[in-house]
Structures are given as structure tokens and as C-alpha cells.
Amino acid sequence: MSEETTEQATEEWADHRLVPEGVRMPAGYRISYSGVWVEKQVGKEVVNVRVAWAPLVIKAVYVDPAGDQAVELAWVDRGQVVTRTVQRSIVRRGRILVATLGDAGLPVIEADAKLAERYLAAFESINQGKIPRVHLARQLGWQKDGTFVTAQDTPHRVEVKFDEQKPALAAHAPAGTFAGWQAAVKPIEAYPAAQMALYASLAAPLLEVVGVNSFTVDISGRSTRGKTTAAGAGMSVWADPSEKADGMYSWRTTMLAAEKRLNLVNGLPVVFDETKLVRDPEMVHALLYSVPKNHGQARGGGWPSGLPWRTVMISTGEQSVLTFTTDQGAGARVLTVKEAPFGTDGPESATAAIDVRDGCAENYGTAGPRFVEKLLEAMTGDGKRRLVARHKELTEAHRYDSDMSARRAPLVAVLALAAEVGHEWGIVPFPAPPMSVWERLFAVGDQTDNRGEMALDVVREYVASNRRALWAPGTSNDPPFSGWIGRELDVDGAPTVGLLAQKLKEVLHRAGYELESVIPSWREAAVLVENDSYRPPYLAKKKMNGSQVRLYIFRPEVFAAPDDEDGE
């Protein structure tokens, strides 16, 4: 034994920190706390060649729902057991294995990588009956075996598909106490709008049970009204909502990154905080449509494609997510809470928000597992049927009077069901709101969902209050103090207005609308003058005050007074 120390290698490896009882070494291999060796014939002599510089074994094999496998390796480093889980394909390629786990202290050098690769294959082959095969989760939430994963190893090991998901996964862990969490959220009892974030978080596991697709709860309005605090309270059901963690996600993102964050969950909520951070309005529009599909966009070229999820997405910000799109279909997929989450009572509201924020930063991740435990109990026997039936009853109760409210009713009903059972099961420390509260928050008229027309009203008011800032032929060359906003024009013999692109964009943004998202609705309604010679056809080139500018020209009827008015 040319390289082995005086320690006696054994056929059966007995350190049960690393392996179960009865695990054996394959023929020709020896192991001790000094390493792993293999017998090699060198000429007429049999020598022991080092494979690893510490005991190295396969501790477990994990199998995900798709049948793909991962392998948990274990070794000893200065008396401490180190474990790492890697894909099966990595274990079968020695040099890749060394490169992947070298920084973790894998006791193999690149020169011995091929030997380690063969050793691990032989070790697993001879110990197939001893090495445990364990269910591996790729997402938090519902699994195919009917279990529900709330955090790492609770109850299954989670190996996420993308490294970007690891910080958010780490945030899903308990801290503090359940009683502490209940005390932290107790002040929300006085603020129904803030309660909606809490119920949205509890509703996420119910989606699959009652057969409702993912949707968005939008908490929007003026700043300093507790929107982020309310969303954080909801997220504290499952994860650390504080700034030091990654339980809360940001709207400063891309479509693919957002899909990866959603893909982490299958029955848990995801918070997208602060719409003012949005860089691409079109991305928000696309995401609002993707969320209810329960999967991401299809992509080729090796890019992640069709990533699955099931979630209630909670969005916060001064600007509603619906201002980034004018499509009526988006409105049916989003529940908007426009009331200030913690009211407008000044110091009293501020104190309540601070107490909730601080309490949830210390106590989190305890309510969700209890809720799931109660849910699984409630689903035994004909329990699932009763939950589905109650959801149907609530859906009918929340249809209200408008067509849009009726389309949203199944979504409101999931929140209402979460509110009912959350209190009944002893999770939420206050009862569900009365019907009058739900109706006040969600019984919206259809006219409030026509965001294209609402944005056009903003334009009408802007033009009416800034007539002197419109240039016209013969106007003095001296612009007003704030500059020209556009010019007067004639279209088909009738007077109208063309507005400078930047001025129009600014006034709409101040009112909570994005020009890019409004344009499709305006074009569909034929309110803009278009010409195929323009690029794009709705942005005209015209002369104004001696210079050529780009204008959005509105058709004359946009500014025409209704027939029943006298024009005053």
C-alpha cells in the first residue's frame, strides 16, 4: 500500500454520518479517514492508488417529478461532514465534478478525476439497495405525490432549476414564533385593504384545489400608504419579507427573470414590489397575460421555455399594473385594491403599519405550514368536494352587477375562501370581512376598465387647460414659459390638435398611464390620424414654429363637444 497511511481500511464503511448501515466498498477499493484507494496492477506488483484525499461516498439519490436524477455526495473535512447535491450528469464526468465542487472542498484533484468518476459508479452499483432514493422537489408548493413543500427539506429536498432562484428559496424558512406572527398581523384587523394581501398569500395553495388559474392582486395608490408593508405581511405567511432577504421580488426585472421567480412556486405567492421600477411596460403587459396561463413563454435556442408555476402574484406601487396595458382581457385577470392599505388616519395608520412591518420581520414562515397542514386534513374524505362547493357559492355571491366583476368573481371567491378557512382553522387572528367590504373593494363598474378611454380623458383635460401652449400658423415665435405642447391642425376640414410625443408621454405618465400601452387601444378605436408614409404610421412629421417635429395627431371628433352640450 504505497500511499495508504497506517489506518486500517475496512470493507464495510461504518461512519453512519455519511452512509446507512451495511454500505460496502466495491471490490478493489479501500476507504478510511485518510481517503479512498483503488488497487492497480503495475508490472508484477499490485499497488494502491489514491482516488480521494478524504472519505467520499454517495449518500442519497434524488429523483424529481420528471424522472431526472441528482446525487448527494458526502465527505469528511476536518472531522465535519460536508454534503453537496449535483446532477447525475455531473457525477458521471469526473473533471466537471471537480470543477463544480472544487470550491466546496471536494477531496479529489483533477489528475484523479477519472478514478473518482469510476469509483463513484462502482460504489453506487454495489450499494443500490442501501443508498436511499428520495423524492426531489424542483418547486416549492404542491408535488405530484400530494405533498406540499413549504421550505427546504420540509418535507422534501428542493433543488431549483436556476441559480437565480436560490436566494428566494433560502428566504422561505421559519423564524420567530407562530404566536408572534399572529400578534404582528393582528393590527391588520382594522384595515380591510391590507387584509387582501394576507388572504392572497393564503389563497395560493387553494388555486389547485378549487381549479382556479394563477392571477394578480394589485395594491396600488399614493406612496406612504403601506402598500409594501401590506404585501410584506402577506409574504410573511411563507417567507422572510424584510429587505435583508429575497422573499420579496422587484419590478426591476426582465421577462425571463420574472418567469424564473414565478417558476419557484406551485401554490405559494410571489410579491412584485414597486411598479415605478418597471423599465419595460410591454413586459408587464406580457406578464399579466402569462400569469393565468400557469407557464412562461415558449422559447427556442436553448432558452428556458414554458416554465410552469401556480401562484397569486401580488403587485405593489403607486402605478397600477393595469396602466401598463389597455387590453380588457388583462382587467379580468387582475384584482385591484385602490384603497390605502393602512387607511388615511395619519399617525394612527403609520403606527399600525410600523408595528406590522417590524413584527413580520421577526416572525415569519410559520403560518403557511400550519395552513397547509389544516388544508391537507380538510381535504380527507369528501373535504375537497366541500371546499370546491364553497368556492362555487362564494363565486356566485361575488358576481355583483357588472360584467367585469362577474368575470373576476372566481378570483375574489378564492380570497374570500382563504379568509373564511384561515380564521376557522386558527391561522388568521380575526374573522373574514363582511360582504359589504368585499363589494366595496372589488365591485367595479365596467367603465373603469376602459383604460384607453380614461387615458383619452386625460388628454382632453390637458389640451383644454393648455390651449395657449398650442402653436398655430401666425402665432408669435416666442414659446410659453413651459414650451409648446403641440400645434393646432385641420383634418378633413375640421380643427384638431397634434401633441408632441414627449409632452404626451409625460402627461400620461403623471396620470398613471404608459403611452406605449395606450397606443394599441387608441389605434383600435381610430382616434389617431394615421398615414402609411409615417414610421410608425400614427406618429406624423409636421412643421411647427419653423422646425420639423413628430406629433400624435388626434381626429377632430376626439375633442368635439357632445350634442347635448352648448359648448360653453
C-alpha positions as CSV (number, residue, x, y, z in Angstrom):
1,M,0.0,0.0,0.0
2,S,2.3,2.7,-1.3
3,E,0.2,5.7,-0.4
4,E,-2.1,4.5,2.4
5,T,-1.4,5.6,6.0
6,T,-1.3,3.2,8.9
7,E,-5.1,3.4,9.4
8,Q,-6.8,0.2,8.6
9,A,-9.1,0.3,5.6
10,T,-12.3,-1.7,6.0
11,E,-14.6,-3.4,3.6
12,E,-17.7,-2.0,5.3
13,W,-17.7,1.7,5.8
14,A,-19.2,2.3,9.3
15,D,-19.4,6.1,9.6
16,H,-23.2,6.4,9.6
17,R,-23.0,10.2,9.3
18,L,-22.0,9.5,5.7
19,V,-23.9,6.3,4.8
20,P,-26.6,3.9,6.1
21,E,-25.6,0.8,7.9
22,G,-24.4,-2.0,5.7
23,V,-22.9,0.0,2.9
24,R,-19.8,-1.7,1.4
25,M,-16.9,-0.8,-0.7
26,P,-16.7,-2.2,-4.2
27,A,-14.1,-4.9,-4.9
28,G,-10.5,-3.5,-5.2
29,Y,-11.3,-0.2,-3.3
30,R,-10.4,0.7,0.3
31,I,-11.6,3.6,2.4
32,S,-10.5,5.2,5.6
33,Y,-10.5,8.7,7.2
34,S,-7.3,9.3,5.1
35,G,-9.0,8.8,1.8
36,V,-10.1,6.3,-0.9
37,W,-7.7,4.0,-2.7
38,V,-8.0,1.5,-5.6
39,E,-5.8,-1.5,-6.3
40,K,-3.8,-1.2,-9.6
41,Q,-1.6,-3.7,-11.3
42,V,1.8,-2.1,-12.0
43,G,4.0,-4.6,-13.6
44,K,4.1,-7.6,-11.3
45,E,3.1,-5.6,-8.3
46,V,-0.3,-4.6,-7.0
47,V,-0.3,-1.1,-5.6
48,N,-2.9,1.2,-4.0
49,V,-3.5,4.4,-6.0
50,R,-5.2,7.3,-4.3
51,V,-8.7,8.2,-5.6
52,A,-9.7,10.8,-3.0
53,W,-7.9,12.6,-0.1
54,A,-10.8,12.0,2.3
55,P,-13.6,9.5,2.6
56,L,-16.0,10.2,-0.2
57,V,-19.4,8.4,-0.8
58,I,-22.8,8.7,-2.4
59,K,-25.2,9.4,0.4
60,A,-28.5,9.6,-1.5
61,V,-30.1,9.7,-4.9
62,Y,-32.9,12.2,-5.6
63,V,-35.5,11.7,-8.3
64,D,-37.6,14.7,-9.4
65,P,-41.1,14.5,-10.8
66,A,-39.8,14.3,-14.4
67,G,-37.6,11.3,-13.5
68,D,-34.4,13.3,-13.7
69,Q,-31.9,12.4,-11.0
70,A,-29.5,14.2,-8.7
71,V,-26.8,12.7,-6.5
72,E,-25.9,13.8,-3.0
73,L,-22.2,13.3,-2.3
74,A,-20.7,13.3,1.2
75,W,-17.2,13.6,2.5
76,V,-15.4,14.5,5.7
77,D,-13.4,17.8,6.0
78,R,-11.5,18.2,9.3
79,G,-13.9,16.0,11.1
80,Q,-17.1,17.6,9.7
81,V,-19.4,16.0,7.2
82,V,-19.9,18.0,4.0
83,T,-22.7,17.2,1.6
84,R,-23.4,18.6,-1.9
85,T,-26.1,17.6,-4.4
86,V,-25.4,17.7,-8.1
87,Q,-27.0,16.5,-11.3
88,R,-26.4,12.9,-12.2
89,S,-24.7,14.0,-15.5
90,I,-22.0,15.9,-13.4
91,V,-21.2,12.8,-11.3
92,R,-20.5,10.8,-14.4
93,R,-17.9,13.3,-15.7
94,G,-15.0,13.5,-13.3
95,R,-13.4,16.7,-14.4
96,I,-16.7,18.5,-14.5
97,L,-17.4,17.2,-11.0
98,V,-14.1,18.5,-9.7
99,A,-14.7,21.9,-11.3
100,T,-18.2,22.1,-9.9
101,L,-17.4,21.1,-6.3
102,G,-13.8,22.1,-6.0
103,D,-14.7,25.3,-4.1
104,A,-16.8,23.3,-1.7
105,G,-13.8,21.2,-0.7
106,L,-14.4,18.0,-2.8
107,P,-11.3,15.9,-1.8
108,V,-10.4,15.0,-5.4
109,I,-7.8,16.7,-7.6
110,E,-8.2,17.0,-11.4
111,A,-5.4,14.4,-12.0
112,D,-7.5,11.8,-10.2
113,A,-10.9,12.9,-11.7
114,K,-11.3,9.8,-13.9
115,L,-10.5,7.5,-11.0
116,A,-13.1,9.3,-8.8
117,E,-15.7,9.0,-11.6
118,R,-15.2,5.2,-11.9
119,Y,-15.1,4.8,-8.1
120,L,-18.4,6.6,-7.5
121,A,-20.1,4.5,-10.3
122,A,-18.8,1.3,-8.7
123,F,-19.8,2.4,-5.2
124,E,-23.4,3.2,-6.2
125,S,-23.7,-0.1,-8.2
126,I,-22.8,-2.3,-5.3
127,N,-24.9,-0.4,-2.8
128,Q,-28.1,0.2,-4.8
129,G,-30.2,-1.5,-2.1
130,K,-28.6,0.7,0.7
131,I,-28.4,4.1,-0.8
132,P,-31.8,5.8,-0.3
133,R,-33.7,7.1,-3.3
134,V,-35.6,10.2,-2.3
135,H,-38.2,12.4,-3.9
136,L,-36.6,15.6,-5.2
137,A,-38.7,18.8,-5.5
138,R,-38.0,21.4,-8.2
139,Q,-40.5,23.9,-6.8
140,L,-42.0,24.9,-3.5
141,G,-45.6,24.0,-3.1
142,W,-47.7,21.1,-4.4
143,Q,-45.9,18.0,-5.5
144,K,-47.2,15.1,-7.7
145,D,-47.4,12.8,-4.7
146,G,-49.9,15.2,-3.0
147,T,-47.4,16.6,-0.5
148,F,-46.7,20.3,-0.1
149,V,-43.2,21.8,0.3
150,T,-43.0,25.0,2.3
151,A,-39.2,25.2,2.7
152,Q,-36.0,23.3,2.1
153,D,-36.4,19.7,3.4
154,T,-40.0,20.5,4.5
155,P,-40.8,17.7,3.7
156,H,-38.7,17.2,0.6
157,R,-35.3,18.3,-0.6
158,V,-35.5,21.1,-3.1
159,E,-33.0,21.5,-5.9
160,V,-34.1,24.5,-8.0
161,K,-33.6,24.7,-11.8
162,F,-31.8,28.0,-11.8
163,D,-29.2,29.6,-9.5
164,E,-31.2,32.8,-9.5
165,Q,-33.9,31.0,-7.5
166,K,-31.6,30.0,-4.6
167,P,-31.9,33.3,-2.6
168,A,-35.7,33.3,-2.8
169,L,-35.7,29.6,-1.8
170,A,-33.5,30.4,1.2
171,A,-35.9,33.1,2.3
172,H,-38.7,30.5,2.6
173,A,-37.9,29.4,6.1
174,P,-39.5,29.9,9.6
175,A,-38.3,32.4,12.2
176,G,-39.7,33.6,15.5
177,T,-43.0,32.0,16.6
178,F,-46.5,31.5,15.3
179,A,-47.9,33.4,18.3
180,G,-45.5,36.2,17.5
181,W,-46.7,36.2,13.9
182,Q,-50.3,36.3,14.9
183,A,-49.6,39.3,17.2
184,A,-47.7,41.0,14.4
185,V,-50.7,40.8,11.9
186,K,-53.4,41.5,14.5
187,P,-53.4,45.3,13.7
188,I,-54.5,44.5,10.2
189,E,-57.9,43.6,11.5
190,A,-58.8,47.3,11.3
191,Y,-57.6,47.7,7.7
192,P,-59.6,45.5,5.1
193,A,-57.4,46.7,2.2
194,A,-54.3,45.4,3.9
195,Q,-56.0,42.1,4.7
196,M,-56.3,41.4,1.0
197,A,-52.5,40.8,0.7
198,L,-52.8,38.3,3.6
199,Y,-55.7,36.5,2.0
200,A,-53.9,36.5,-1.4
201,S,-51.0,34.7,0.2
202,L,-53.2,32.1,1.9
203,A,-55.2,31.7,-1.3
204,A,-52.2,30.5,-3.3
205,P,-52.4,26.8,-2.1
206,L,-56.1,26.8,-2.8
207,L,-55.8,27.5,-6.5
208,E,-55.1,23.9,-7.4
209,V,-57.7,22.6,-5.0
210,V,-60.6,24.7,-6.4
211,G,-59.4,24.7,-10.0
212,V,-58.6,28.4,-10.5
213,N,-55.6,29.6,-12.5
214,S,-53.0,32.0,-11.3
215,F,-53.9,35.7,-11.1
216,T,-52.7,39.0,-9.8
217,V,-53.7,41.1,-6.8
218,D,-52.7,44.7,-7.5
219,I,-52.2,47.0,-4.4
220,S,-51.7,50.5,-5.9
221,G,-52.1,54.1,-5.0
222,R,-50.3,57.1,-3.4
223,S,-47.0,56.5,-1.7
224,T,-46.5,56.2,2.1
225,R,-49.8,54.4,2.5
226,G,-48.4,51.0,3.5
227,K,-48.6,49.1,0.2
228,T,-45.2,47.3,0.6
229,T,-45.9,46.7,4.3
230,A,-49.2,45.0,3.5
231,A,-47.5,42.9,0.8
232,G,-44.8,42.0,3.2
233,A,-47.3,40.9,5.8
234,G,-48.8,38.6,3.2
235,M,-45.4,37.2,2.3
236,S,-44.5,36.6,5.9
237,V,-47.0,33.8,5.9
238,W,-44.3,31.8,4.0
239,A,-41.0,33.7,3.9
240,D,-38.8,36.4,5.3
241,P,-40.4,39.7,3.9
242,S,-37.6,42.0,5.1
243,E,-35.2,43.9,2.9
244,K,-32.3,41.7,4.0
245,A,-33.8,38.7,2.4
246,D,-35.1,37.8,-1.1
247,G,-38.6,36.8,-0.2
248,M,-40.0,39.8,-2.0
249,Y,-39.2,40.4,-5.7
250,S,-38.8,43.7,-7.5
251,W,-40.4,45.0,-10.7
252,R,-36.9,46.0,-11.8
253,T,-36.7,42.8,-13.8
254,T,-36.9,41.2,-17.3
255,M,-39.5,38.8,-18.6
256,L,-37.2,35.7,-18.3
257,A,-36.1,36.7,-14.8
258,A,-39.7,37.2,-13.7
259,E,-40.7,33.8,-15.1
260,K,-37.8,32.1,-13.2
261,R,-39.0,33.7,-10.0
262,L,-42.6,32.6,-10.6
263,N,-41.3,29.1,-11.5
264,L,-40.0,28.6,-7.9
265,V,-43.6,28.1,-6.7
266,N,-46.5,25.8,-7.3
267,G,-49.1,27.1,-4.8
268,L,-47.3,29.9,-3.0
269,P,-47.5,33.7,-3.6
270,V,-44.9,35.9,-5.3
271,V,-44.6,39.6,-4.5
272,F,-43.5,42.1,-7.2
273,D,-42.8,45.3,-5.4
274,E,-42.8,48.9,-6.7
275,T,-44.2,49.4,-10.2
276,K,-42.2,52.6,-10.5
277,L,-39.2,50.4,-11.1
278,V,-40.6,49.0,-14.3
279,R,-38.2,49.5,-17.2
280,D,-40.3,47.9,-20.0
281,P,-44.1,48.5,-19.9
282,E,-44.6,45.8,-22.6
283,M,-43.0,43.3,-20.2
284,V,-45.7,44.0,-17.6
285,H,-48.4,43.6,-20.3
286,A,-46.9,40.2,-21.4
287,L,-46.5,39.0,-17.8
288,L,-50.1,39.8,-16.8
289,Y,-51.2,37.5,-19.7
290,S,-48.7,34.8,-18.9
291,V,-49.5,34.5,-15.2
292,P,-53.0,33.0,-15.6
293,K,-51.6,30.5,-18.2
294,N,-49.6,28.9,-15.3
295,H,-46.5,28.8,-17.5
296,G,-44.0,31.1,-19.2
297,Q,-43.4,31.9,-22.8
298,A,-42.2,29.3,-25.3
299,R,-38.6,29.8,-26.5
300,G,-36.1,28.1,-28.7
301,G,-32.4,28.2,-28.9
302,G,-31.8,26.5,-25.6
303,W,-33.5,29.3,-23.6
304,P,-35.8,28.3,-20.7
305,S,-39.2,27.6,-22.3
306,G,-42.7,27.1,-20.8
307,L,-41.6,27.4,-17.2
308,P,-44.5,26.2,-15.0
309,W,-46.0,27.8,-11.9
310,R,-49.1,28.3,-9.9
311,T,-49.3,31.4,-7.8
312,V,-51.1,34.6,-6.7
313,M,-48.9,37.4,-7.8
314,I,-49.1,40.4,-5.5
315,S,-48.0,43.7,-7.1
316,T,-47.5,47.0,-5.3
317,G,-46.8,50.5,-6.5
318,E,-48.2,54.0,-7.0
319,Q,-49.0,53.0,-10.5
320,S,-51.4,50.1,-11.1
321,V,-50.2,47.3,-13.3
322,L,-53.3,47.8,-15.4
323,T,-51.9,51.2,-16.5
324,F,-49.3,49.2,-18.5
325,T,-51.9,47.6,-20.7
326,T,-55.2,48.7,-22.3
327,D,-56.5,45.3,-23.2
328,Q,-59.8,44.5,-21.5
329,G,-58.7,40.9,-21.0
330,A,-56.0,41.9,-18.6
331,G,-58.6,43.5,-16.3
332,A,-60.3,40.2,-15.8
333,R,-57.1,38.7,-14.6
334,V,-56.2,41.3,-12.0
335,L,-57.9,42.3,-8.7
336,T,-57.0,45.9,-8.0
337,V,-57.1,47.3,-4.4
338,K,-57.0,51.0,-4.7
339,E,-57.8,51.9,-1.1
340,A,-54.9,52.8,1.1
341,P,-53.9,49.5,2.8
342,F,-53.5,51.2,6.2
343,G,-56.0,53.9,5.8
344,T,-55.5,57.7,6.0
345,D,-55.6,58.2,9.7
346,G,-52.2,59.8,9.9
347,P,-50.2,58.8,13.0
348,E,-52.5,56.0,13.9
349,S,-52.2,54.4,10.4
350,A,-48.4,54.9,10.4
351,T,-48.1,53.3,13.8
352,A,-50.1,50.3,12.8
353,A,-48.0,49.8,9.6
354,I,-44.8,50.1,11.5
355,D,-45.9,47.5,14.1
356,V,-46.9,45.1,11.4
357,R,-43.7,45.6,9.4
358,D,-41.4,45.1,12.4
359,G,-43.4,42.2,13.8
360,C,-43.4,40.3,10.5
361,A,-39.7,40.9,10.1
362,E,-39.1,38.9,13.2
363,N,-41.9,36.3,12.9
364,Y,-42.4,34.7,9.5
365,G,-42.7,31.3,7.7
366,T,-44.8,29.8,10.5
367,A,-48.4,30.4,9.4
368,G,-48.1,28.9,5.9
369,P,-47.0,25.4,7.1
370,R,-49.9,25.4,9.6
371,F,-52.3,26.5,7.0
372,V,-51.2,23.7,4.6
373,E,-51.4,21.1,7.4
374,K,-55.0,22.1,8.1
375,L,-55.7,22.2,4.4
376,L,-54.5,18.6,3.9
377,E,-56.6,17.5,6.9
378,A,-59.6,19.3,5.4
379,M,-59.2,17.5,2.1
380,T,-59.6,14.0,3.5
381,G,-62.7,12.1,2.7
382,D,-65.1,14.4,0.8
383,G,-63.4,17.5,2.2
384,K,-62.1,18.6,-1.2
385,R,-65.6,18.4,-2.6
386,R,-66.8,20.7,0.2
387,L,-64.1,23.2,-0.4
388,V,-64.9,23.3,-4.2
389,A,-68.6,23.6,-3.4
390,R,-68.0,26.5,-1.0
391,H,-65.8,28.3,-3.6
392,K,-68.7,28.0,-6.1
393,E,-71.1,29.5,-3.6
394,L,-68.7,32.4,-3.0
395,T,-68.2,32.9,-6.7
396,E,-72.0,33.4,-7.1
397,A,-72.1,35.8,-4.1
398,H,-69.3,38.0,-5.5
399,R,-70.5,38.4,-9.1
400,Y,-72.0,41.9,-8.3
401,D,-73.6,43.8,-11.1
402,S,-71.1,44.4,-13.9
403,D,-69.7,42.0,-16.5
404,M,-66.1,42.6,-15.4
405,S,-66.9,42.0,-11.8
406,A,-68.6,38.7,-12.8
407,R,-65.5,37.6,-14.7
408,R,-63.4,38.4,-11.6
409,A,-65.8,36.6,-9.2
410,P,-63.9,33.3,-9.1
411,L,-60.7,35.2,-8.1
412,V,-62.4,37.2,-5.4
413,A,-64.0,33.9,-4.2
414,V,-60.6,32.3,-3.7
415,L,-59.6,35.2,-1.4
416,A,-62.9,35.0,0.4
417,L,-62.5,31.3,0.9
418,A,-58.9,31.8,2.2
419,A,-60.3,34.4,4.7
420,E,-63.0,32.0,5.9
421,V,-60.9,28.9,6.4
422,G,-57.9,30.9,7.6
423,H,-59.8,32.1,10.6
424,E,-61.8,28.9,11.1
425,W,-58.5,26.9,11.2
426,G,-57.0,29.3,13.8
427,I,-54.4,30.8,11.4
428,V,-55.7,34.4,11.0
429,P,-56.4,36.0,14.3
430,F,-59.5,37.9,13.1
431,P,-62.7,37.0,11.2
432,A,-63.2,37.4,7.4
433,P,-64.6,40.8,6.3
434,P,-68.3,41.1,5.8
435,M,-69.7,41.1,2.2
436,S,-70.0,44.9,2.2
437,V,-66.3,45.2,2.4
438,W,-65.6,42.8,-0.5
439,E,-68.2,44.6,-2.6
440,R,-66.7,48.0,-1.8
441,L,-63.2,46.8,-2.8
442,F,-64.0,44.7,-5.9
443,A,-67.4,45.7,-7.3
444,V,-66.1,47.9,-10.0
445,G,-68.0,49.3,-13.0
446,D,-67.0,48.2,-16.5
447,Q,-66.3,51.8,-17.4
448,T,-63.3,51.9,-15.0
449,D,-61.7,49.1,-17.1
450,N,-61.7,51.1,-20.3
451,R,-58.2,52.4,-19.7
452,G,-57.8,53.6,-23.3
453,E,-60.8,55.9,-23.0
454,M,-59.7,57.0,-19.5
455,A,-56.3,58.0,-20.9
456,L,-58.0,59.9,-23.6
457,D,-59.9,61.9,-21.0
458,V,-56.5,62.9,-19.5
459,V,-55.5,64.2,-23.0
460,R,-58.8,66.2,-23.4
461,E,-58.2,67.8,-20.0
462,Y,-54.6,68.6,-20.8
463,V,-55.4,70.2,-24.1
464,A,-58.3,72.2,-22.6
465,S,-56.1,73.6,-19.8
466,N,-53.1,74.3,-22.1
467,R,-54.7,75.9,-25.2
468,R,-52.2,78.8,-25.1
469,A,-49.3,76.3,-25.4
470,L,-50.6,75.1,-28.8
471,W,-48.7,76.6,-31.7
472,A,-50.6,77.7,-34.8
473,P,-49.5,79.3,-38.1
474,G,-49.2,83.0,-37.4
475,T,-48.5,82.5,-33.7
476,S,-45.7,84.5,-32.2
477,N,-42.4,82.7,-32.4
478,D,-41.9,83.2,-28.6
479,P,-43.0,79.9,-26.9
480,P,-44.7,79.9,-23.5
481,F,-42.6,79.5,-20.4
482,S,-43.0,75.7,-20.2
483,G,-42.6,75.3,-24.0
484,W,-45.1,74.3,-26.8
485,I,-47.1,71.2,-26.2
486,G,-48.1,70.7,-29.8
487,R,-49.9,72.6,-32.6
488,E,-53.3,73.2,-34.0
489,L,-54.2,71.5,-37.3
490,D,-57.1,70.8,-39.7
491,V,-58.1,67.3,-40.6
492,D,-60.8,66.8,-43.3
493,G,-61.7,70.5,-42.8
494,A,-62.2,70.2,-39.1
495,P,-59.9,71.6,-36.4
496,T,-57.9,69.3,-34.2
497,V,-54.7,69.0,-32.2
498,G,-51.3,67.3,-32.6
499,L,-49.3,66.8,-29.5
500,L,-45.5,66.5,-29.2
501,A,-44.5,62.9,-28.3
502,Q,-42.5,63.7,-25.2
503,K,-45.2,66.1,-23.8
504,L,-47.9,63.5,-24.3
505,K,-45.8,60.8,-22.7
506,E,-45.1,63.0,-19.7
507,V,-48.7,64.0,-19.0
508,L,-50.0,60.4,-19.3
509,H,-47.2,59.1,-17.0
510,R,-48.2,61.7,-14.4
511,A,-51.7,60.4,-14.6
512,G,-50.6,56.8,-14.2
513,Y,-50.6,55.6,-17.8
514,E,-47.9,54.5,-20.2
515,L,-48.1,55.9,-23.7
516,E,-46.8,52.7,-25.3
517,S,-49.5,50.6,-23.6
518,V,-52.3,53.1,-24.6
519,I,-51.4,53.3,-28.3
520,P,-52.9,49.9,-29.3
521,S,-56.3,50.8,-27.8
522,W,-56.3,54.2,-29.4
523,R,-55.4,52.7,-32.8
524,E,-58.2,50.2,-32.4
525,A,-60.6,53.0,-31.6
526,A,-59.3,55.0,-34.6
527,V,-58.7,58.2,-32.5
528,L,-55.3,58.9,-34.1
529,V,-54.7,60.2,-37.7
530,E,-52.6,57.6,-39.5
531,N,-50.7,57.6,-42.7
532,D,-48.6,54.7,-44.1
533,S,-45.9,57.2,-45.2
534,Y,-45.1,57.8,-41.5
535,R,-42.9,55.5,-39.5
536,P,-44.8,54.5,-37.3
537,P,-48.0,55.4,-39.2
538,Y,-49.6,57.1,-36.2
539,L,-46.6,59.5,-35.5
540,A,-46.6,62.3,-38.1
541,K,-43.9,64.6,-39.2
542,K,-45.1,68.2,-39.3
543,K,-43.7,71.7,-39.3
544,M,-44.1,73.7,-36.0
545,N,-42.5,77.1,-35.4
546,G,-40.0,76.7,-38.2
547,S,-38.9,73.2,-37.2
548,Q,-39.9,69.7,-38.2
549,V,-41.4,67.7,-35.2
550,R,-43.1,64.4,-34.6
551,L,-46.7,64.7,-33.4
552,Y,-49.6,62.4,-32.3
553,I,-52.5,63.9,-34.3
554,F,-55.9,63.2,-32.8
555,R,-59.0,63.0,-35.0
556,P,-61.3,66.1,-34.7
557,E,-64.1,64.1,-33.0
558,V,-61.9,63.4,-30.0
559,F,-62.3,67.0,-28.9
560,A,-65.8,67.6,-30.3
561,A,-68.4,68.5,-27.6
562,P,-71.3,66.1,-27.2
563,D,-74.6,67.0,-28.9
564,D,-76.4,67.7,-25.6
565,E,-73.9,70.4,-24.5
566,D,-73.9,74.0,-25.6
567,G,-70.2,74.3,-26.0
568,E,-69.7,76.7,-23.1
